[in-house]
Every structure is written in C-alpha cells, then in structure tokens.
C-alpha cells in the first residue's frame, strides 16, 4: 500500500526510515524532534553535529541508532507567517526532498510526521493537504518505486481536521446516511409516545394509529340516536343486507355455472430442470475478467492501474494470475476508483466480487459521494475516509 494514513507514535514505526521535523540546527528540540532524539539515543546527536545544520525545505539523513528504523531523515519545515511567504512551496519541498533521500538509500518504507503543524504554527488542516498532495504526487511521478509511505498522525484531534476539509462531504453524509437513520429513530420515539397515551397498537398493524392521535382531529361524536331512529335504522340495515346476500348468491351461481361449462385447460409437459453443472456452466464474467477488460478499455497499463488504486505490485499480480481471485471490498473499490468507473459500473464490479454499496454504511456513502462527483484521486478519498474514521483504500 504506497500511501497510508495512520495514528501512531512515529518513534515506534518499524520502517526503513522515519522523517524528523527538525529545526535548522539539527541538534534536537521539542515535539517530534525531541521525541526522536530521546528514542534514538545520544549517538544521533553526535552524528547530527557533523552535518552543519539544514536549510528550510531541505533534508539530510543519518542513522537510526536505537530506533526501530534504519535511518532518520531530518527536514526543516517553514514557520507559518500567514501563508504569503512561500510556506506552501517550502513545506512541499520538505516531503519531496525526504522522499528523494529515502529512494536514494534504497528504502522501501518511510514514515512522515505532519511537518510544521506543531510549534511552527502551520494550520493543521492546510498542512495535512500539502502533505497528501506532495507525497501522492511524488509516488505517481515515480511509478518505478516500490515504496510504502506512512503519514503518521499523533492524536485523534489531527484526524478530525478532515471534517473541515470536506464540509460538502459532511453534508452529503448527513443527507444520505444520517437522515435515513434519524427518521427511523424518530418514528420509534413517536410510536412509543403513542403507546403511553393510548395503549398497544394492533399487533399486525404496527403503523396503525388510534383515530385522533395521528395529528388529525378526532371525528366529533354525535349524541345517541332515539329509540324510533334506532328501530328504523335496524330495519333499513336488514333490508340492505338481504339484498346484498341475494346479489352475492346470484354472482356465485353464475361463477359456478361458468366453471362447470368451461373445459379443463391442457396441462403443459413438465419443463426439464437444469442440473447443477448447467448452472455452473453459465457463470458470468468473473471479477478478474471484468477488471482486465476495463483496464484494456481504459487504455492504461497495469502499473498505472495499481498505482492509481494505491495497491502494491504483488497484490495486483495475484489478481491478474487468478481468474477466480476474491478481493477484499476495499481492494475492489480501490480498483473501481483507479478505472474511474461510474456508479453503475462500480456496483457491477463489486457484485462480481460479492459486495454492494449501502447507504447504511458511512464508508459506502463516502465512496458514492466521490464517484458521483467524478472525483477519482485515491489519496484525497483516503484523506476523507481517515477523517471520518473509516478504513482507507489500498
């Protein structure tokens, strides 16, 4: 998985290299910088003394010493000055320079903190967007690299910044997910109130409401009829009932006579039932077959496809070599995103793998939002999924 958002302590990441958000002296400081120096031990500081510092937007590399990582890449992020002093370009440079050093030293995995988002004052939401854009852009531009990159966010509050980045997505979720469930809860509460007011509703009619309690006024009650009126009414009802019985009897007789005269229909011969082998022989196109067909139709290479899907080469090779491969749901969705399928095609591809999208699932609603709006940047989608505490793609 080339780019992953994770919540963790970067000093505990078991990767080839971790990136240190350092100051220009490279001699240690607070926040992530101090934590990395403490975890790596005094030998890290000794090597840093030999480097002669580092300029903003650039990076230098040392050993990892007591850390699980083999290397530490030190980069100096910009101090926030309102965003009008080239901060974005400098911050993006931190990520690119660090990636270049990692690639040059043969690293296959590297973990980044959110650079400049601490004491340097860079707004966290903007820092997150710059990080995602810079890292994903580098990976897409260097398709030959087989490298997994982690953006490590320490603390739940940082992840929640994504809600501010995707206000229209929050509204979409509210419209397509929350309302559906809220209505159901509202109805339950309303009915419970009716129970307490009027007793149990009819057992076989859960939606039936006692007359006058459904928001409509109850029909006004008339005074009791007089005895004379009651006798006349009974006589009229009896006359009407007798007439109705006569009509029903006549109708029944006509039906019986008609049925007696009708000839029995010929019984068609029993249709031959298909065997299990017949059913199996009519299998539809498999997930793998549809995937490869769509890749050809899109005119892209396998490498382009699995890079767009945020998948590694080994997993894609397994899919290509097995016509009956059963992917996970998130892998199937990632490939639909990579192929830029519309909603109908996405649902078809998912069905081939035995899955479906449901509006009772936040993950599914987020995927529907991006596909419906034809937004196919896998890294932006993962940023949104992470922000809403959902599993990411890849």
NORTA-V573714 format. One record per backbone hydrogen bond with DSSP energy under -0.5 kcal/mol. CO is the residue of the C=O (numbers start at 0). NH is the residue of the N-H. Records with the same first field share a line. If there is no record, write none. Layout:
# NORTA-V573714
CO = NH + NH
This chain:
# NORTA-V573714
1 = 148
3 = 5 + 150
5 = 7 + 152
7 = 9
8 = 11
9 = 12
10 = 67
12 = 14
14 = 69
15 = 69 + 70
16 = 110
17 = 72
18 = 20
19 = 21 + 74
21 = 76
22 = 25
23 = 53
29 = 32 + 33
30 = 34
31 = 35
32 = 36
33 = 37
34 = 38
35 = 39
36 = 40
39 = 65
40 = 43 + 44
41 = 45
42 = 46
43 = 47
44 = 48
46 = 49
47 = 50 + 52
54 = 57 + 75
57 = 75
59 = 73
61 = 71
63 = 66
69 = 63
70 = 17
71 = 61 + 73
72 = 19 + 74
73 = 59
74 = 21 + 76
75 = 56
80 = 83
85 = 89
86 = 90
87 = 91
88 = 92
89 = 93
90 = 94
91 = 95
92 = 96
93 = 97
94 = 98
95 = 99
96 = 100
97 = 101
98 = 102
99 = 103
100 = 104
101 = 106
102 = 105
107 = 147
108 = 15 + 16
109 = 149
110 = 18
111 = 151
112 = 114
113 = 116
115 = 121
117 = 120
119 = 79
122 = 126
123 = 127
124 = 128
125 = 129
126 = 130
127 = 131
128 = 132
129 = 133
130 = 134
131 = 135
132 = 136
133 = 137
134 = 138
135 = 139
136 = 140
137 = 141
141 = 144
144 = 146
146 = 148
147 = 109
148 = 3
149 = 111 + 151
150 = 5 + 152
151 = 153
152 = 7 + 154
154 = 157 + 158
155 = 159
157 = 160
158 = 161
159 = 162
160 = 163 + 164
161 = 165
163 = 166
165 = 169
166 = 170
167 = 171
168 = 172
169 = 173
170 = 174
171 = 175
172 = 176 + 177
173 = 178
176 = 180
177 = 181
178 = 182
179 = 183
180 = 184
181 = 185
182 = 186
183 = 187
184 = 188
185 = 189
186 = 190
187 = 191
188 = 192
189 = 193
190 = 194
191 = 195
192 = 196
193 = 197
194 = 198
201 = 204
204 = 207
209 = 212
225 = 229
226 = 230
227 = 231
228 = 232
229 = 233
230 = 234
231 = 235
232 = 236
233 = 237
234 = 238
235 = 239
236 = 240
237 = 241
238 = 242
239 = 243
240 = 244
241 = 245
242 = 246
243 = 247
244 = 248
245 = 249
246 = 250
247 = 251
248 = 252
249 = 253
250 = 254
251 = 255
252 = 256
253 = 257
254 = 258
255 = 259
256 = 260
257 = 261
265 = 267
274 = 278
275 = 279
276 = 280
277 = 281
278 = 281
279 = 282
285 = 289
286 = 290
287 = 291
288 = 292
289 = 293
290 = 294
291 = 295
292 = 296
293 = 297
294 = 298 + 299
295 = 298
300 = 304
301 = 305
302 = 306
303 = 307
304 = 308
305 = 310
306 = 309
311 = 315
312 = 316
313 = 317
314 = 318
315 = 319
316 = 320
317 = 321
318 = 321
321 = 324
322 = 287
324 = 326
327 = 331
328 = 332
329 = 333
330 = 334
331 = 335
332 = 336
333 = 337
334 = 338
335 = 340
336 = 339
341 = 345
342 = 346
343 = 347
344 = 348
345 = 349
346 = 350
347 = 351
348 = 352
349 = 352 + 354
350 = 353
351 = 286
357 = 360
360 = 364
361 = 365
362 = 366
363 = 367
364 = 368
365 = 369
366 = 370
367 = 371
368 = 372
369 = 374
370 = 373
373 = 375
375 = 377
376 = 380
377 = 381
378 = 382
379 = 383
380 = 384
381 = 385
382 = 386
383 = 387
384 = 389
385 = 388
